[in-house]
Amino acid sequence: MNDVFKALADPTRRQVLQALKAGPQSAGQLAAAFPVSKPTMSAHFAVLRQAGLVTAEKDGKSVIYHLNVSVLEEALLGFAGVFGLGDGVSPPQEEEK
Amino acid sequence: MITRSVKGSLVLATGLVLAALTLAYASGQGWIDTDMDKRLVQALIGAILVLFGNAMGKRAPDEAARPEPHPGMSAARRFFGLALVVGGLVHALSWLFAPLSMANWLSMGAVVLAMLAGLARVAMTLRKPAD
């Protein structure tokens, strides 16, 4: 559960999850929708995968991400968005250092 | 996740049977009100429904490796799970707080409505052509 809270604490990751609610998307499509570098986006995907909030499926050269949340996790996602949880945190690349 | 395996489900079922036996014994001894054992067992059934509904939107790692039958199925499954969670909560709360004459109808109505809503959403998703 700790991984889930960590994943939901970042606004970019929450936006990725919101985008995936509409349906599965490729890593490229998702990365293009956010004003962050590809390595940063890749780190965000890794955090989401580790928390089990998304599943990745290989489709040729691209990776397709699917939303994989329980009802409770979806509710937490909504709450975190409403209360702006972790809106001032640094991106994952900087957290790793 | 406990609700996604046969072993987990058996543990839950055993827990439910043990709770029912304990409550029946407590009721027989006069430790709790005669209606209370029935109310608590039904509330437990509602809680188990909430657990299963919660897990429904999430695919286990082995399932996640398989492609979805339809792109919209994930959203339909999440909706079905939410409907079951709400149905389970209404089931549990109605058995805990509503008069006994109403509790049965309220709880069954909520669960049947949740099932119908979930199944309707799945049927609508499958009827839509995949993009």
gemmi code that builds the backbone of each chain (N, CA, C; Angstrom):
import gemmi

chains = {
    "A": [
        ("MET", (0.837, -1.216, 0.000), (0.000, 0.000, 0.000), (0.861, 1.252, 0.000)),
        ("ASN", (2.057, 1.112, 0.597), (2.979, 2.251, 0.645), (3.359, 2.702, -0.765)),
        ("ASP", (3.583, 1.705, -1.644), (3.928, 2.002, -3.043), (2.791, 2.754, -3.731)),
        ("VAL", (1.559, 2.395, -3.376), (0.395, 3.045, -3.995), (0.353, 4.513, -3.579)),
        ("PHE", (0.546, 4.781, -2.283), (0.531, 6.173, -1.813), (1.663, 6.971, -2.454)),
        ("LYS", (2.831, 6.326, -2.573), (3.983, 7.004, -3.192), (3.646, 7.356, -4.646)),
        ("ALA", (3.024, 6.397, -5.339), (2.693, 6.621, -6.749), (1.644, 7.723, -6.907)),
        ("LEU", (0.691, 7.752, -5.995), (-0.398, 8.730, -6.119), (0.010, 10.121, -5.617)),
        ("ALA", (1.173, 10.208, -4.980), (1.594, 11.487, -4.409), (2.096, 12.462, -5.467)),
        ("ASP", (2.288, 12.003, -6.680), (2.836, 12.874, -7.723), (1.740, 13.265, -8.724)),
        ("PRO", (1.579, 14.567, -8.981), (0.506, 15.002, -9.897), (0.645, 14.468, -11.322)),
        ("THR", (1.884, 14.322, -11.814), (2.060, 13.787, -13.183), (1.577, 12.350, -13.259)),
        ("ARG", (1.933, 11.565, -12.254), (1.505, 10.160, -12.248), (-0.017, 10.067, -12.134)),
        ("ARG", (-0.591, 10.983, -11.356), (-2.063, 10.966, -11.254), (-2.691, 11.304, -12.607)),
        ("GLN", (-2.064, 12.261, -13.316), (-2.596, 12.620, -14.642), (-2.466, 11.458, -15.621)),
        ("VAL", (-1.379, 10.698, -15.495), (-1.210, 9.515, -16.354), (-2.354, 8.535, -16.087)),
        ("LEU", (-2.637, 8.311, -14.803), (-3.720, 7.378, -14.449), (-5.060, 7.880, -14.959)),
        ("GLN", (-5.277, 9.204, -14.829), (-6.541, 9.773, -15.339), (-6.644, 9.568, -16.848)),
        ("ALA", (-5.511, 9.754, -17.549), (-5.513, 9.579, -19.005), (-5.822, 8.127, -19.380)),
        ("LEU", (-5.326, 7.196, -18.560), (-5.542, 5.775, -18.858), (-6.971, 5.316, -18.566)),
        ("LYS", (-7.730, 6.144, -17.830), (-9.131, 5.780, -17.569), (-9.921, 5.697, -18.872)),
        ("ALA", (-9.521, 6.495, -19.855), (-10.224, 6.501, -21.144), (-9.920, 5.245, -21.951)),
        ("GLY", (-8.832, 4.561, -21.616), (-8.460, 3.351, -22.350), (-6.953, 3.205, -22.407)),
        ("PRO", (-6.486, 2.033, -22.811), (-5.035, 1.812, -22.873), (-4.344, 2.751, -23.850)),
        ("GLN", (-3.110, 3.156, -23.519), (-2.338, 4.042, -24.404), (-0.890, 3.579, -24.429)),
        ("SER", (-0.224, 3.928, -25.521), (1.191, 3.551, -25.613), (2.033, 4.535, -24.802)),
        ("ALA", (3.242, 4.097, -24.456), (4.154, 4.945, -23.688), (4.438, 6.235, -24.449)),
        ("GLY", (4.563, 6.127, -25.773), (4.843, 7.305, -26.599), (3.703, 8.310, -26.559)),
        ("GLN", (2.481, 7.818, -26.681), (1.308, 8.701, -26.631), (1.241, 9.425, -25.287)),
        ("LEU", (1.485, 8.671, -24.224), (1.413, 9.272, -22.892), (2.531, 10.298, -22.704)),
        ("ALA", (3.737, 9.931, -23.144), (4.882, 10.836, -22.973), (4.668, 12.142, -23.743)),
        ("ALA", (4.028, 12.036, -24.919), (3.793, 13.232, -25.738), (2.799, 14.199, -25.091)),
        ("ALA", (1.964, 13.652, -24.204), (0.932, 14.484, -23.591), (1.444, 15.263, -22.373)),
        ("PHE", (2.700, 15.015, -21.967), (3.213, 15.679, -20.767), (4.500, 16.450, -21.090)),
        ("PRO", (4.638, 17.640, -20.505), (5.817, 18.463, -20.793), (7.042, 18.062, -19.976)),
        ("VAL", (7.345, 16.780, -19.954), (8.530, 16.303, -19.221), (9.362, 15.415, -20.158)),
        ("SER", (10.617, 15.236, -19.798), (11.506, 14.452, -20.669), (11.109, 12.969, -20.645)),
        ("LYS", (11.559, 12.241, -21.669), (11.202, 10.813, -21.752), (11.770, 9.994, -20.585)),
        ("PRO", (13.047, 10.261, -20.174), (13.551, 9.496, -19.019), (12.722, 9.735, -17.750)),
        ("THR", (12.285, 10.982, -17.558), (11.452, 11.281, -16.381), (10.134, 10.522, -16.466)),
        ("MET", (9.553, 10.535, -17.679), (8.280, 9.836, -17.897), (8.465, 8.336, -17.658)),
        ("SER", (9.600, 7.826, -18.126), (9.899, 6.418, -17.950), (9.991, 6.069, -16.459)),
        ("ALA", (10.569, 6.983, -15.681), (10.665, 6.754, -14.231), (9.273, 6.768, -13.599)),
        ("HIS", (8.421, 7.667, -14.093), (7.036, 7.699, -13.590), (6.333, 6.366, -13.883)),
        ("PHE", (6.510, 5.853, -15.105), (5.874, 4.575, -15.477), (6.374, 3.452, -14.559)),
        ("ALA", (7.668, 3.495, -14.260), (8.245, 2.434, -13.406), (7.610, 2.465, -12.016)),
        ("VAL", (7.410, 3.675, -11.487), (6.792, 3.799, -10.153), (5.356, 3.266, -10.194)),
        ("LEU", (4.633, 3.608, -11.258), (3.237, 3.150, -11.397), (3.162, 1.630, -11.540)),
        ("ARG", (4.121, 1.078, -12.311), (4.147, -0.382, -12.500), (4.472, -1.090, -11.182)),
        ("GLN", (5.423, -0.510, -10.456), (5.836, -1.124, -9.181), (4.682, -1.128, -8.181)),
        ("ALA", (3.864, -0.072, -8.230), (2.709, 0.014, -7.317), (1.556, -0.869, -7.795)),
        ("GLY", (1.682, -1.416, -8.991), (0.631, -2.284, -9.533), (-0.577, -1.504, -10.024)),
        ("LEU", (-0.408, -0.207, -10.264), (-1.541, 0.614, -10.712), (-1.709, 0.565, -12.227)),
        ("VAL", (-0.664, 0.163, -12.935), (-0.761, -0.025, -14.380), (-0.125, -1.361, -14.747)),
        ("THR", (-0.553, -1.897, -15.877), (0.128, -3.076, -16.405), (0.662, -2.697, -17.785)),
        ("ALA", (1.805, -3.249, -18.132), (2.428, -2.939, -19.413), (2.347, -4.155, -20.317)),
        ("GLU", (2.026, -3.900, -21.573), (1.907, -4.996, -22.540), (2.741, -4.607, -23.760)),
        ("LYS", (3.605, -5.516, -24.206), (4.450, -5.240, -25.379), (3.637, -5.427, -26.652)),
        ("ASP", (3.703, -4.435, -27.516), (3.009, -4.550, -28.801), (4.001, -4.125, -29.884)),
        ("GLY", (4.739, -5.103, -30.379), (5.803, -4.786, -31.324), (6.895, -3.994, -30.618)),
        ("LYS", (7.159, -2.767, -31.152), (8.213, -1.958, -30.533), (7.678, -1.090, -29.396)),
        ("SER", (6.362, -0.904, -29.357), (5.825, -0.006, -28.325), (5.293, -0.785, -27.122)),
        ("VAL", (5.190, -0.055, -26.021), (4.657, -0.633, -24.785), (3.301, 0.025, -24.534)),
        ("ILE", (2.295, -0.814, -24.349), (0.947, -0.301, -24.099), (0.665, -0.387, -22.605)),
        ("TYR", (0.230, 0.724, -22.042), (-0.095, 0.737, -20.612), (-1.599, 0.640, -20.404)),
        ("HIS", (-1.986, -0.194, -19.437), (-3.394, -0.359, -19.065), (-3.558, 0.066, -17.604)),
        ("LEU", (-4.669, 0.726, -17.320), (-4.981, 1.064, -15.934), (-5.351, -0.220, -15.203)),
        ("ASN", (-4.842, -0.391, -13.986), (-5.114, -1.619, -13.226), (-5.321, -1.245, -11.759)),
        ("VAL", (-6.476, -0.646, -11.479), (-6.719, -0.164, -10.113), (-7.952, -0.830, -9.504)),
        ("SER", (-7.911, -0.972, -8.176), (-9.088, -1.458, -7.453), (-10.003, -0.258, -7.197)),
        ("VAL", (-11.189, -0.531, -6.672), (-12.130, 0.562, -6.379), (-11.517, 1.507, -5.341)),
        ("LEU", (-10.871, 0.922, -4.331), (-10.264, 1.742, -3.276), (-9.151, 2.619, -3.853)),
        ("GLU", (-8.327, 2.038, -4.720), (-7.222, 2.815, -5.319), (-7.763, 3.940, -6.197)),
        ("GLU", (-8.859, 3.660, -6.898), (-9.458, 4.701, -7.740), (-10.012, 5.828, -6.870)),
        ("ALA", (-10.606, 5.450, -5.732), (-11.121, 6.461, -4.802), (-9.963, 7.286, -4.239)),
        ("LEU", (-8.848, 6.608, -3.906), (-7.675, 7.323, -3.391), (-7.125, 8.283, -4.445)),
        ("LEU", (-7.150, 7.836, -5.700), (-6.693, 8.694, -6.810), (-7.550, 9.965, -6.868)),
        ("GLY", (-8.863, 9.786, -6.727), (-9.768, 10.931, -6.731), (-9.491, 11.873, -5.570)),
        ("PHE", (-9.315, 11.297, -4.361), (-9.052, 12.120, -3.176), (-7.731, 12.873, -3.323)),
        ("ALA", (-6.709, 12.166, -3.785), (-5.385, 12.791, -3.935), (-5.461, 13.953, -4.917)),
        ("GLY", (-6.267, 13.791, -5.958), (-6.428, 14.867, -6.936), (-7.169, 16.053, -6.356)),
        ("VAL", (-8.238, 15.773, -5.613), (-9.051, 16.855, -5.023), (-8.220, 17.663, -4.031)),
        ("PHE", (-7.434, 16.970, -3.210), (-6.660, 17.670, -2.182), (-5.266, 18.079, -2.660)),
        ("GLY", (-4.969, 17.828, -3.913), (-3.687, 18.253, -4.490), (-2.495, 17.667, -3.767)),
        ("LEU", (-2.601, 16.389, -3.395), (-1.534, 15.704, -2.636), (-0.200, 15.765, -3.379)),
        ("GLY", (0.841, 16.235, -2.703), (2.195, 16.228, -3.254), (2.388, 17.106, -4.469)),
        ("ASP", (1.586, 18.180, -4.581), (1.699, 19.035, -5.766), (3.055, 19.727, -5.891)),
        ("GLY", (3.791, 19.849, -4.802), (5.082, 20.546, -4.876), (6.283, 19.632, -4.873)),
        ("VAL", (6.070, 18.303, -5.082), (7.221, 17.393, -4.976), (8.061, 17.400, -6.259)),
        ("SER", (9.317, 16.978, -6.113), (10.227, 16.959, -7.250), (9.984, 15.694, -8.083)),
        ("PRO", (10.365, 15.682, -9.368), (10.153, 14.501, -10.196), (10.984, 13.310, -9.716)),
        ("PRO", (10.631, 12.062, -10.108), (11.276, 10.870, -9.567), (12.777, 10.792, -9.831)),
        ("GLN", (13.256, 11.356, -10.964), (14.690, 11.290, -11.265), (15.487, 11.962, -10.147)),
        ("GLU", (14.966, 13.138, -9.713), (15.676, 13.862, -8.668), (15.545, 13.173, -7.317)),
        ("GLU", (14.378, 12.450, -7.110), (14.175, 11.755, -5.850), (15.180, 10.622, -5.687)),
        ("GLU", (15.541, 9.983, -6.814), (16.433, 8.822, -6.775), (17.835, 9.220, -6.326)),
        ("LYS", (18.246, 10.463, -6.602), (19.631, 10.865, -6.308), (19.888, 10.975, -4.818)),
    ],
    "B": [
        ("MET", (-3.639, -10.840, -3.624), (-4.847, -10.283, -3.027), (-5.758, -11.439, -2.575)),
        ("ILE", (-6.256, -11.333, -1.362), (-6.967, -12.463, -0.753), (-8.189, -12.910, -1.553)),
        ("THR", (-8.863, -11.965, -2.207), (-10.094, -12.329, -2.924), (-9.827, -12.837, -4.333)),
        ("ARG", (-8.562, -12.886, -4.764), (-8.265, -13.300, -6.129), (-7.685, -14.697, -6.218)),
        ("SER", (-7.746, -15.467, -5.146), (-7.223, -16.826, -5.215), (-8.222, -17.769, -4.556)),
        ("VAL", (-8.177, -19.038, -4.968), (-9.083, -20.043, -4.400), (-8.800, -20.173, -2.903)),
        ("LYS", (-7.490, -20.170, -2.565), (-7.099, -20.307, -1.157), (-7.662, -19.134, -0.341)),
        ("GLY", (-7.519, -17.928, -0.882), (-8.023, -16.734, -0.191), (-9.528, -16.793, 0.000)),
        ("SER", (-10.219, -17.239, -1.052), (-11.680, -17.331, -0.971), (-12.104, -18.366, 0.061)),
        ("LEU", (-11.349, -19.493, 0.123), (-11.660, -20.529, 1.115), (-11.445, -20.004, 2.535)),
        ("VAL", (-10.382, -19.197, 2.705), (-10.114, -18.599, 4.026), (-11.280, -17.691, 4.421)),
        ("LEU", (-11.749, -16.873, 3.468), (-12.874, -15.979, 3.740), (-14.135, -16.772, 4.086)),
        ("ALA", (-14.397, -17.830, 3.317), (-15.601, -18.641, 3.551), (-15.528, -19.311, 4.921)),
        ("THR", (-14.344, -19.846, 5.265), (-14.177, -20.486, 6.574), (-14.397, -19.465, 7.691)),
        ("GLY", (-13.839, -18.260, 7.499), (-14.013, -17.181, 8.487), (-15.479, -16.849, 8.675)),
        ("LEU", (-16.211, -16.814, 7.571), (-17.637, -16.471, 7.621), (-18.418, -17.548, 8.380)),
        ("VAL", (-18.108, -18.834, 8.083), (-18.807, -19.936, 8.756), (-18.483, -19.921, 10.259)),
        ("LEU", (-17.197, -19.712, 10.590), (-16.797, -19.666, 12.007), (-17.479, -18.509, 12.728)),
        ("ALA", (-17.559, -17.352, 12.046), (-18.216, -16.178, 12.650), (-19.689, -16.474, 12.888)),
        ("ALA", (-20.330, -17.136, 11.907), (-21.754, -17.462, 12.048), (-21.969, -18.423, 13.221)),
        ("LEU", (-21.092, -19.448, 13.332), (-21.226, -20.416, 14.433), (-21.008, -19.729, 15.782)),
        ("THR", (-19.985, -18.863, 15.848), (-19.690, -18.149, 17.100), (-20.873, -17.275, 17.511)),
        ("LEU", (-21.428, -16.560, 16.520), (-22.545, -15.662, 16.821), (-23.787, -16.458, 17.240)),
        ("ALA", (-24.012, -17.617, 16.588), (-25.168, -18.449, 16.948), (-25.009, -18.973, 18.377)),
        ("TYR", (-23.776, -19.354, 18.709), (-23.503, -19.833, 20.079), (-23.733, -18.705, 21.085)),
        ("ALA", (-23.191, -17.513, 20.752), (-23.342, -16.351, 21.648), (-24.815, -16.002, 21.826)),
        ("SER", (-25.577, -16.115, 20.755), (-27.009, -15.823, 20.815), (-27.729, -16.862, 21.681)),
        ("GLY", (-27.343, -18.154, 21.519), (-27.939, -19.238, 22.301), (-27.672, -19.088, 23.792)),
        ("GLN", (-26.499, -18.538, 24.106), (-26.132, -18.330, 25.510), (-26.767, -17.058, 26.083)),
        ("GLY", (-27.402, -16.290, 25.219), (-28.030, -15.045, 25.674), (-27.038, -13.898, 25.821)),
        ("TRP", (-25.831, -14.055, 25.250), (-24.819, -12.993, 25.347), (-25.148, -11.828, 24.415)),
        ("ILE", (-25.759, -12.145, 23.290), (-26.172, -11.067, 22.373), (-27.650, -11.256, 22.041)),
        ("ASP", (-28.246, -10.198, 21.579), (-29.660, -10.202, 21.214), (-29.913, -11.270, 20.128)),
        ("THR", (-31.109, -11.876, 20.121), (-31.384, -12.953, 19.148), (-31.287, -12.465, 17.700)),
        ("ASP", (-31.696, -11.216, 17.446), (-31.627, -10.697, 16.075), (-30.193, -10.318, 15.673)),
        ("MET", (-29.392, -10.026, 16.697), (-28.065, -9.464, 16.406), (-27.176, -10.444, 15.646)),
        ("ASP", (-27.272, -11.753, 15.927), (-26.405, -12.704, 15.224), (-26.729, -12.712, 13.731)),
        ("LYS", (-28.036, -12.649, 13.424), (-28.443, -12.628, 12.012), (-27.940, -11.343, 11.341)),
        ("ARG", (-28.096, -10.224, 12.047), (-27.657, -8.933, 11.494), (-26.147, -8.924, 11.232)),
        ("LEU", (-25.384, -9.438, 12.205), (-23.923, -9.399, 12.057), (-23.430, -10.320, 10.939)),
        ("VAL", (-24.051, -11.491, 10.818), (-23.637, -12.403, 9.737), (-23.945, -11.767, 8.378)),
        ("GLN", (-25.119, -11.157, 8.259), (-25.470, -10.503, 6.988), (-24.541, -9.315, 6.700)),
        ("ALA", (-24.177, -8.584, 7.756), (-23.240, -7.460, 7.577), (-21.883, -7.980, 7.095)),
        ("LEU", (-21.474, -9.155, 7.627), (-20.211, -9.767, 7.183), (-20.291, -10.153, 5.703)),
        ("ILE", (-21.453, -10.677, 5.299), (-21.630, -11.042, 3.881), (-21.505, -9.777, 3.020)),
        ("GLY", (-22.092, -8.679, 3.493), (-21.964, -7.399, 2.777), (-20.512, -6.959, 2.679)),
        ("ALA", (-19.771, -7.143, 3.782), (-18.357, -6.745, 3.800), (-17.553, -7.586, 2.802)),
        ("ILE", (-17.877, -8.870, 2.696), (-17.167, -9.746, 1.742), (-17.484, -9.310, 0.306)),
        ("LEU", (-18.731, -8.908, 0.096), (-19.111, -8.400, -1.227), (-18.300, -7.136, -1.568)),
        ("VAL", (-18.097, -6.289, -0.555), (-17.287, -5.074, -0.746), (-15.857, -5.465, -1.128)),
        ("LEU", (-15.305, -6.473, -0.430), (-13.934, -6.927, -0.723), (-13.815, -7.429, -2.165)),
        ("PHE", (-14.775, -8.256, -2.581), (-14.729, -8.804, -3.942), (-14.908, -7.702, -4.982)),
        ("GLY", (-15.841, -6.769, -4.711), (-16.065, -5.658, -5.638), (-14.818, -4.800, -5.780)),
        ("ASN", (-14.151, -4.563, -4.641), (-12.934, -3.751, -4.651), (-11.858, -4.378, -5.530)),
        ("ALA", (-11.746, -5.696, -5.437), (-10.686, -6.390, -6.190), (-11.040, -6.570, -7.662)),
        ("MET", (-12.305, -6.388, -7.994), (-12.757, -6.721, -9.347), (-12.078, -5.892, -10.449)),
        ("GLY", (-11.801, -4.623, -10.154), (-11.207, -3.755, -11.174), (-9.756, -4.081, -11.469)),
        ("LYS", (-9.134, -4.826, -10.563), (-7.702, -5.086, -10.686), (-7.462, -6.473, -11.244)),
        ("ARG", (-6.576, -6.566, -12.198), (-6.241, -7.873, -12.757), (-5.017, -8.413, -12.027)),
        ("ALA", (-5.075, -9.709, -11.699), (-3.920, -10.353, -11.067), (-2.773, -10.393, -12.084)),
        ("PRO", (-1.504, -10.463, -11.614), (-0.371, -10.425, -12.546), (-0.469, -11.450, -13.681)),
        ("ASP", (-0.957, -12.676, -13.381), (-1.050, -13.694, -14.433), (-2.145, -13.347, -15.450)),
        ("GLU", (-3.243, -12.733, -14.963), (-4.312, -12.316, -15.890), (-3.842, -11.137, -16.735)),
        ("ALA", (-3.085, -10.221, -16.103), (-2.664, -8.992, -16.780), (-1.804, -9.278, -17.994)),
        ("ALA", (-1.173, -10.442, -18.008), (-0.318, -10.796, -19.148), (-1.160, -11.081, -20.399)),
        ("ARG", (-2.424, -11.472, -20.178), (-3.303, -11.766, -21.317), (-3.971, -10.493, -21.792)),
        ("PRO", (-4.150, -10.322, -23.113), (-4.809, -9.098, -23.597), (-6.291, -9.073, -23.220)),
        ("GLU", (-6.829, -7.864, -23.053), (-8.259, -7.695, -22.731), (-9.095, -8.123, -23.938)),
        ("PRO", (-10.281, -8.717, -23.715), (-11.123, -9.101, -24.861), (-11.662, -7.892, -25.618)),
        ("HIS", (-11.708, -6.732, -24.958), (-12.229, -5.500, -25.574), (-11.525, -4.323, -24.894)),
        ("PRO", (-11.163, -3.256, -25.657), (-10.449, -2.139, -25.020), (-11.234, -1.481, -23.875)),
        ("GLY", (-12.565, -1.518, -23.958), (-13.361, -0.868, -22.908), (-13.672, -1.766, -21.720)),
        ("MET", (-13.162, -3.010, -21.757), (-13.520, -3.970, -20.713), (-12.963, -3.581, -19.350)),
        ("SER", (-11.803, -2.933, -19.350), (-11.198, -2.534, -18.085), (-12.105, -1.530, -17.366)),
        ("ALA", (-12.629, -0.547, -18.116), (-13.526, 0.455, -17.519), (-14.825, -0.202, -17.059)),
        ("ALA", (-15.323, -1.165, -17.848), (-16.558, -1.856, -17.482), (-16.354, -2.665, -16.202)),
        ("ARG", (-15.174, -3.300, -16.093), (-14.886, -4.092, -14.898), (-14.779, -3.199, -13.658)),
        ("ARG", (-14.170, -2.010, -13.856), (-14.055, -1.082, -12.719), (-15.436, -0.610, -12.293)),
        ("PHE", (-16.321, -0.356, -13.281), (-17.685, 0.080, -12.957), (-18.422, -1.035, -12.207)),
        ("PHE", (-18.272, -2.268, -12.686), (-18.921, -3.419, -12.039), (-18.432, -3.534, -10.587)),
        ("GLY", (-17.134, -3.360, -10.401), (-16.554, -3.427, -9.052), (-17.128, -2.347, -8.155)),
        ("LEU", (-17.218, -1.123, -8.681), (-17.770, -0.013, -7.889), (-19.226, -0.296, -7.525)),
        ("ALA", (-19.998, -0.817, -8.492), (-21.406, -1.130, -8.228), (-21.507, -2.177, -7.119)),
        ("LEU", (-20.621, -3.184, -7.155), (-20.657, -4.232, -6.120), (-20.242, -3.684, -4.757)),
        ("VAL", (-19.266, -2.761, -4.756), (-18.844, -2.152, -3.480), (-20.015, -1.375, -2.874)),
        ("VAL", (-20.693, -0.574, -3.696), (-21.834, 0.214, -3.201), (-22.951, -0.740, -2.752)),
        ("GLY", (-23.232, -1.767, -3.575), (-24.257, -2.754, -3.220), (-23.925, -3.457, -1.909)),
        ("GLY", (-22.662, -3.837, -1.739), (-22.213, -4.518, -0.519), (-22.322, -3.618, 0.703)),
        ("LEU", (-21.978, -2.338, 0.526), (-22.077, -1.382, 1.641), (-23.535, -1.198, 2.057)),
        ("VAL", (-24.422, -1.060, 1.056), (-25.851, -0.901, 1.368), (-26.365, -2.170, 2.056)),
        ("HIS", (-25.906, -3.331, 1.562), (-26.298, -4.618, 2.160), (-25.901, -4.646, 3.637)),
        ("ALA", (-24.631, -4.319, 3.910), (-24.124, -4.376, 5.288), (-24.834, -3.347, 6.171)),
        ("LEU", (-24.944, -2.122, 5.678), (-25.536, -1.056, 6.498), (-27.021, -1.288, 6.751)),
        ("SER", (-27.722, -1.822, 5.743), (-29.157, -2.036, 5.955), (-29.384, -3.135, 6.996)),
        ("TRP", (-28.507, -4.174, 6.995), (-28.661, -5.218, 8.008), (-28.252, -4.722, 9.384)),
        ("LEU", (-27.366, -3.755, 9.434), (-26.931, -3.244, 10.740), (-27.939, -2.259, 11.329)),
        ("PHE", (-28.533, -1.430, 10.466), (-29.314, -0.314, 11.012), (-30.798, -0.300, 10.654)),
        ("ALA", (-31.211, -0.946, 9.569), (-32.627, -0.867, 9.169), (-33.459, -1.843, 10.004)),
        ("PRO", (-34.768, -1.596, 10.137), (-35.615, -2.575, 10.819), (-35.553, -3.911, 10.075)),
        ("LEU", (-35.632, -5.013, 10.810), (-35.462, -6.338, 10.190), (-36.439, -6.593, 9.043)),
        ("SER", (-37.661, -6.051, 9.189), (-38.663, -6.284, 8.134), (-38.232, -5.645, 6.805)),
        ("MET", (-37.447, -4.564, 6.904), (-37.007, -3.856, 5.684), (-35.645, -4.331, 5.193)),
        ("ALA", (-34.809, -4.793, 6.125), (-33.400, -5.074, 5.812), (-33.232, -6.063, 4.670)),
        ("ASN", (-34.069, -7.119, 4.681), (-33.950, -8.154, 3.651), (-34.196, -7.568, 2.260)),
        ("TRP", (-35.277, -6.805, 2.134), (-35.623, -6.223, 0.838), (-34.599, -5.193, 0.394)),
        ("LEU", (-34.203, -4.346, 1.343), (-33.221, -3.301, 1.021), (-31.904, -3.910, 0.536)),
        ("SER", (-31.417, -4.891, 1.304), (-30.105, -5.464, 0.983), (-30.148, -6.229, -0.333)),
        ("MET", (-31.191, -7.047, -0.502), (-31.284, -7.823, -1.739), (-31.486, -6.905, -2.938)),
        ("GLY", (-32.312, -5.863, -2.736), (-32.547, -4.897, -3.817), (-31.250, -4.231, -4.257)),
        ("ALA", (-30.452, -3.840, -3.269), (-29.185, -3.150, -3.574), (-28.234, -4.071, -4.336)),
        ("VAL", (-28.146, -5.331, -3.894), (-27.209, -6.262, -4.540), (-27.686, -6.609, -5.957)),
        ("VAL", (-29.001, -6.851, -6.103), (-29.528, -7.190, -7.439), (-29.339, -6.005, -8.392)),
        ("LEU", (-29.617, -4.798, -7.884), (-29.436, -3.595, -8.706), (-27.966, -3.437, -9.142)),
        ("ALA", (-27.052, -3.688, -8.196), (-25.618, -3.587, -8.493), (-25.218, -4.594, -9.564)),
        ("MET", (-25.725, -5.829, -9.442), (-25.396, -6.871, -10.426), (-25.942, -6.482, -11.803)),
        ("LEU", (-27.186, -6.012, -11.812), (-27.805, -5.656, -13.098), (-27.057, -4.494, -13.753)),
        ("ALA", (-26.706, -3.478, -12.932), (-25.987, -2.320, -13.474), (-24.643, -2.752, -14.055)),
        ("GLY", (-23.936, -3.605, -13.309), (-22.632, -4.079, -13.766), (-22.732, -4.897, -15.047)),
        ("LEU", (-23.702, -5.813, -15.075), (-23.866, -6.668, -16.260), (-24.290, -5.835, -17.472)),
        ("ALA", (-25.148, -4.823, -17.230), (-25.592, -3.965, -18.335), (-24.403, -3.207, -18.927)),
        ("ARG", (-23.509, -2.743, -18.029), (-22.336, -1.998, -18.505), (-21.411, -2.909, -19.323)),
        ("VAL", (-21.239, -4.133, -18.865), (-20.387, -5.082, -19.601), (-21.020, -5.382, -20.968)),
        ("ALA", (-22.345, -5.598, -20.968), (-23.029, -5.905, -22.234), (-22.910, -4.733, -23.208)),
        ("MET", (-23.078, -3.499, -22.677), (-22.962, -2.312, -23.543), (-21.550, -2.208, -24.122)),
        ("THR", (-20.559, -2.508, -23.300), (-19.160, -2.437, -23.758), (-18.905, -3.448, -24.866)),
        ("LEU", (-19.401, -4.672, -24.671), (-19.144, -5.723, -25.663), (-19.883, -5.459, -26.978)),
        ("ARG", (-21.006, -4.735, -26.893), (-21.761, -4.435, -28.117), (-21.088, -3.352, -28.952)),
        ("LYS", (-20.305, -2.481, -28.256), (-19.607, -1.411, -28.970), (-18.474, -2.003, -29.792)),
        ("PRO", (-18.316, -1.613, -31.043), (-17.185, -2.154, -31.808), (-15.857, -1.625, -31.274)),
        ("ALA", (-14.852, -2.496, -31.222), (-13.523, -2.076, -30.759), (-12.892, -1.184, -31.809)),
        ("ASP", (-12.230, -0.084, -31.337), (-11.585, 0.852, -32.285), (-10.372, 0.223, -32.947)),
    ],
}
model = gemmi.Model(1)
for chain_id, residues in chains.items():
    chain = gemmi.Chain(chain_id)
    for i, (resn, *xyz) in enumerate(residues, 1):
        res = gemmi.Residue()
        res.name, res.seqid = resn, gemmi.SeqId(i, " ")
        for name, pos in zip(("N", "CA", "C"), xyz):
            atom = gemmi.Atom()
            atom.name, atom.element = name, gemmi.Element(name[0])
            atom.pos, atom.b_iso = gemmi.Position(*pos), 0.0
            res.add_atom(atom)
        chain.add_residue(res)
    model.add_chain(chain)
structure = gemmi.Structure()
structure.add_model(model)
structure.setup_entities()
